[in-house]
């Protein structure tokens, strides 16, 4: 039998989180004596000292630091168990929140969504389109259930979903196309590059070649494509998104000597598969199957 209850660990965590016994009591709506009693029972049961007093501050001991890490993990896992139980009790979910990196081919996404909706016609789907770290951030913040992201999760489930080819392109009438020879990156530096902004709000990152002195940054892939079709710059763009424009000669691949094509990987990510409802699991299954035809 466990000598320390989850509630006692939660009281210990609260003292650390709120900076003292008095603050913890106010924040978790418990009496100060109950907080002291919970921490004392942990110390007595395990034979360790969790806190020391430095002036007017309550500070973790070395043992307390170690126990806090374990307690945080234990409480997080307990919360996940409860969430799984709630999912099982509720049965089929009524809504599904999905974050999708804009470079994912539309055909792959739309087919997977339509197949899922056919099986669950009352399911409400909320789709949030992102760039770079945006999908991962939404998932980490529990604002979506599933993400198709440019990076795998550090913790949780990550699976390689689709590898995409990016092609350096411009308008056929762009000055770079008139040089009549193979291009180098030095040639590109003299012209405007169109870059898509990371939609994350915290840990933004840049991706790809950013060597051009002139640069316009936009928020959406479609904006970038329209600008380049209008002759306003060049960029590396995902082949599935521009295939029809290449076919109609609205866009033209730049004759780069090196690095005219680049690849990027997309990942299917979610925090805990046991917390996904039946509709979410079917969407994942359809996405995996449909991704077999993803352009590489």
C-alpha positions as CSV (number, residue, x, y, z in Angstrom):
1,X,0.0,0.0,0.0
2,X,1.3,3.5,-0.9
3,X,2.4,5.5,2.1
4,X,1.8,8.9,0.4
5,X,-1.5,9.9,-1.3
6,X,-1.9,11.8,-4.5
7,X,-3.5,14.6,-2.5
8,X,-0.5,14.9,-0.2
9,X,1.8,15.1,-3.3
10,X,-0.5,17.8,-4.7
11,X,-0.2,19.8,-1.5
12,X,3.6,19.5,-1.7
13,X,3.6,20.6,-5.3
14,X,1.4,23.6,-4.4
15,X,3.8,24.9,-1.8
16,X,6.6,24.9,-4.4
17,X,4.4,26.4,-7.2
18,X,3.0,29.2,-5.1
19,X,6.1,30.0,-3.1
20,X,5.2,29.0,0.5
21,X,2.6,27.4,2.8
22,X,0.4,30.5,3.2
23,X,0.3,31.2,-0.5
24,X,-0.5,27.5,-1.3
25,X,-3.3,27.4,1.2
26,X,-5.0,30.5,-0.4
27,X,-4.5,29.2,-3.9
28,X,-5.8,25.7,-3.4
29,X,-8.5,26.7,-0.9
30,X,-7.1,24.7,2.0
31,X,-6.2,25.6,5.5
32,X,-2.6,26.3,6.2
33,X,-2.6,23.6,8.8
34,X,-3.8,21.0,6.3
35,X,-1.0,22.0,3.9
36,X,1.6,21.7,6.7
37,X,0.1,18.3,7.8
38,X,0.3,16.9,4.2
39,X,4.0,17.9,3.8
40,X,4.9,16.6,7.3
41,X,3.2,13.2,6.5
42,X,5.3,12.9,3.3
43,X,8.5,13.7,5.2
44,X,7.6,11.2,8.0
45,X,6.6,8.4,5.7
46,X,9.7,8.7,3.5
47,X,12.3,9.9,6.1
48,X,13.4,12.9,4.1
49,X,13.3,16.7,4.6
50,X,11.6,18.5,1.7
51,X,12.0,22.1,2.7
52,X,14.3,24.4,4.7
53,X,13.6,28.0,5.8
54,X,16.0,30.7,4.6
55,X,15.0,34.0,6.2
56,X,11.3,34.4,5.2
57,X,11.6,32.0,2.2
58,X,10.6,28.4,2.0
59,X,13.2,26.6,-0.1
60,X,13.4,23.1,-1.4
61,X,16.2,20.8,-0.1
62,X,18.2,18.7,-2.5
63,X,15.9,15.8,-1.6
64,X,12.9,18.0,-2.2
65,X,14.1,18.9,-5.6
66,X,14.4,15.3,-6.6
67,X,11.0,14.4,-5.1
68,X,9.4,17.3,-6.8
69,X,10.4,16.0,-10.2
70,X,8.9,12.6,-9.4
71,X,5.8,14.1,-7.9
72,X,5.2,16.3,-11.0
73,X,5.5,13.2,-13.2
74,X,3.2,11.2,-10.9
75,X,0.5,13.9,-10.8
76,X,0.7,14.4,-14.6
77,X,0.2,10.7,-15.2
78,X,-2.7,10.6,-12.7
79,X,-4.3,13.5,-14.7
80,X,-3.9,11.5,-17.9
81,X,-5.5,8.4,-16.3
82,X,-8.5,10.6,-15.4
83,X,-8.7,12.1,-18.9
84,X,-8.7,8.6,-20.5
85,X,-11.5,7.6,-18.1
86,X,-13.5,10.7,-19.1
87,X,-13.0,9.9,-22.8
88,X,-14.2,6.3,-22.3
89,X,-17.2,7.5,-20.3
90,X,-18.2,10.0,-23.0
91,X,-18.0,7.6,-25.8
92,X,-17.8,9.2,-29.3
93,X,-16.5,12.7,-29.1
94,X,-18.6,15.6,-30.5
95,X,-15.7,17.7,-31.7
96,X,-12.2,17.3,-33.0
97,X,-9.5,20.0,-33.1
98,X,-6.7,19.6,-35.6
99,X,-3.7,21.8,-36.3
100,X,-2.2,21.4,-39.8
101,X,0.9,22.8,-41.3
102,X,0.0,24.6,-44.5
103,X,2.5,22.7,-46.5
104,X,0.4,19.5,-46.1
105,X,-1.1,18.7,-49.5
106,X,-4.8,19.7,-49.5
107,X,-6.0,16.6,-51.3
108,X,-4.5,14.4,-48.5
109,X,-6.1,16.5,-45.8
110,X,-9.5,17.0,-47.4
111,X,-9.9,13.3,-48.3
112,X,-9.1,12.3,-44.7
113,X,-11.5,14.8,-43.2
114,X,-14.3,13.8,-45.6
115,X,-13.8,10.1,-44.8
116,X,-13.9,10.8,-41.1
117,X,-17.0,13.0,-41.4
118,X,-18.8,10.3,-43.4
119,X,-18.3,7.9,-40.5
120,X,-19.2,10.5,-37.8
121,X,-21.7,12.9,-39.5
122,X,-22.4,14.8,-36.2
123,X,-18.7,15.4,-35.5
124,X,-17.7,19.1,-35.4
125,X,-14.2,19.6,-36.8
126,X,-12.1,22.7,-36.0
127,X,-9.1,23.1,-38.4
128,X,-6.3,25.5,-37.6
129,X,-3.7,26.1,-40.3
130,X,-0.2,26.9,-39.1
131,X,3.4,27.4,-40.3
132,X,6.6,25.8,-38.8
133,X,6.3,25.6,-35.0
134,X,2.7,26.7,-34.9
135,X,1.1,23.2,-34.8
136,X,3.4,21.9,-32.1
137,X,2.7,24.9,-29.9
138,X,-1.0,24.5,-30.2
139,X,-0.7,20.8,-29.2
140,X,1.6,21.5,-26.3
141,X,-0.9,24.1,-25.0
142,X,-3.8,21.6,-25.3
143,X,-5.6,23.8,-27.8
144,X,-5.8,20.9,-30.3
145,X,-6.1,17.2,-30.1
146,X,-4.0,16.2,-33.1
147,X,-1.3,18.1,-35.1
148,X,0.4,17.7,-38.4
149,X,3.6,19.5,-37.6
150,X,7.1,20.3,-39.0
151,X,8.8,18.9,-35.9
152,X,8.3,15.7,-33.7
153,X,7.2,16.1,-30.1
154,X,9.8,15.8,-27.4
155,X,7.2,14.0,-25.3
156,X,4.2,12.2,-26.7
157,X,3.6,10.4,-30.0
158,X,5.3,11.4,-33.2
159,X,5.2,9.5,-36.5
160,X,6.7,10.5,-39.8
161,X,3.8,11.2,-42.1
162,X,4.8,12.7,-45.3
163,X,8.0,13.9,-47.0
164,X,7.6,16.9,-49.4
165,X,9.8,18.3,-52.1
166,X,10.3,22.0,-52.2
167,X,11.3,23.7,-55.5
168,X,13.0,27.1,-56.0
169,X,10.6,29.0,-58.2
170,X,9.8,32.4,-59.6
171,X,7.6,33.9,-62.3
172,X,8.7,33.0,-65.9
173,X,9.2,36.8,-66.4
174,X,11.5,37.2,-63.3
175,X,15.0,38.7,-64.1
176,X,16.6,35.5,-62.7
177,X,15.0,33.5,-65.5
178,X,16.5,35.9,-68.1
179,X,20.1,35.2,-67.2
180,X,20.2,32.2,-69.5
181,X,22.5,30.0,-67.4
182,X,22.6,27.9,-64.2
183,X,22.1,30.1,-61.1
184,X,24.1,30.1,-57.9
185,X,23.0,31.2,-54.4
186,X,25.1,34.4,-55.0
187,X,22.7,35.2,-57.9
188,X,19.7,34.8,-55.6
189,X,21.1,37.2,-53.0
190,X,20.6,40.1,-55.4
191,X,16.8,39.5,-55.6
192,X,13.9,39.5,-53.2
193,X,13.0,36.3,-51.3
194,X,9.4,35.7,-50.1
195,X,9.5,34.0,-46.7
196,X,6.5,32.6,-44.7
197,X,6.3,33.7,-41.0
198,X,6.3,31.0,-38.3
199,X,2.8,31.0,-36.8
200,X,4.0,30.1,-33.3
201,X,3.9,32.8,-30.7
202,X,6.6,31.5,-28.4
203,X,9.5,29.7,-30.0
204,X,9.6,31.0,-33.5
205,X,12.1,29.7,-36.0
206,X,13.2,30.3,-39.5
207,X,13.5,27.6,-42.1
208,X,15.3,27.2,-45.4
209,X,17.7,29.5,-47.1
210,X,17.5,33.1,-45.9
211,X,20.4,34.6,-47.7
212,X,18.7,37.3,-49.8
213,X,19.4,40.9,-48.8
214,X,15.8,41.8,-49.8
215,X,13.1,39.8,-48.0
216,X,9.3,40.0,-47.7
217,X,7.7,38.0,-44.9
218,X,4.1,36.9,-45.2
219,X,1.8,34.8,-43.0
220,X,0.3,32.3,-45.5
221,X,1.5,30.0,-48.2
222,X,-1.2,31.2,-50.7
223,X,0.1,34.8,-50.3
224,X,3.6,33.7,-51.1
225,X,2.5,31.9,-54.2
226,X,0.5,34.9,-55.4
227,X,3.4,37.2,-54.9
228,X,5.8,35.0,-56.8
229,X,3.3,34.5,-59.7
230,X,3.2,38.3,-59.8
231,X,6.9,38.5,-60.3
232,X,7.6,40.1,-56.8
233,X,10.2,37.6,-55.7
234,X,11.3,33.9,-55.5
235,X,11.0,31.2,-52.9
236,X,11.3,27.4,-52.3
237,X,7.7,26.2,-52.3
238,X,6.1,22.7,-51.7
239,X,5.7,20.9,-55.0
240,X,2.1,19.7,-54.4
241,X,0.9,23.3,-53.7
242,X,2.4,24.7,-57.0
243,X,2.1,21.7,-59.4
244,X,-0.8,23.2,-61.4
245,X,1.0,26.6,-61.6
246,X,4.2,24.9,-62.9
247,X,2.0,23.0,-65.4
248,X,0.4,26.2,-66.7
249,X,3.7,28.1,-66.7
250,X,2.4,30.6,-64.1
251,X,5.5,29.6,-62.1
252,X,8.8,28.3,-63.3
253,X,11.6,26.4,-61.5
254,X,14.8,28.4,-61.1
255,X,17.8,26.7,-62.9
256,X,19.9,26.5,-59.8
257,X,23.2,24.7,-60.1
258,X,22.8,23.3,-56.5
259,X,19.9,23.0,-54.1
260,X,17.1,23.7,-56.6
261,X,15.1,21.1,-54.7
262,X,14.9,20.5,-51.0
263,X,12.9,18.2,-48.8
264,X,10.9,18.6,-45.6
265,X,9.3,16.1,-43.3
266,X,5.9,16.4,-41.7
267,X,4.9,14.5,-38.6
268,X,1.7,13.2,-37.2
269,X,1.7,14.1,-33.5
270,X,-0.5,13.9,-30.4
271,X,0.1,13.7,-26.7
272,X,-1.5,10.4,-25.7
273,X,-3.2,7.9,-28.0
274,X,-5.4,6.6,-25.2
275,X,-7.0,10.0,-24.8
276,X,-8.1,10.1,-28.4
277,X,-11.8,9.3,-29.0
278,X,-13.1,7.0,-31.8
279,X,-13.5,9.8,-34.3
280,X,-9.9,11.1,-33.7
281,X,-8.5,7.6,-34.1
282,X,-10.4,7.1,-37.4
283,X,-9.1,10.4,-38.7
284,X,-5.5,9.2,-37.8
285,X,-6.1,5.9,-39.6
286,X,-7.4,7.6,-42.7
287,X,-4.5,10.1,-42.7
288,X,-2.0,7.3,-42.5
289,X,-3.6,5.4,-45.3
290,X,-4.0,8.4,-47.6
291,X,-0.4,9.6,-46.9
292,X,0.9,6.6,-48.8
293,X,0.2,8.6,-51.9
294,X,1.8,11.7,-50.5
295,X,4.3,13.3,-53.0
296,X,7.9,12.6,-52.2
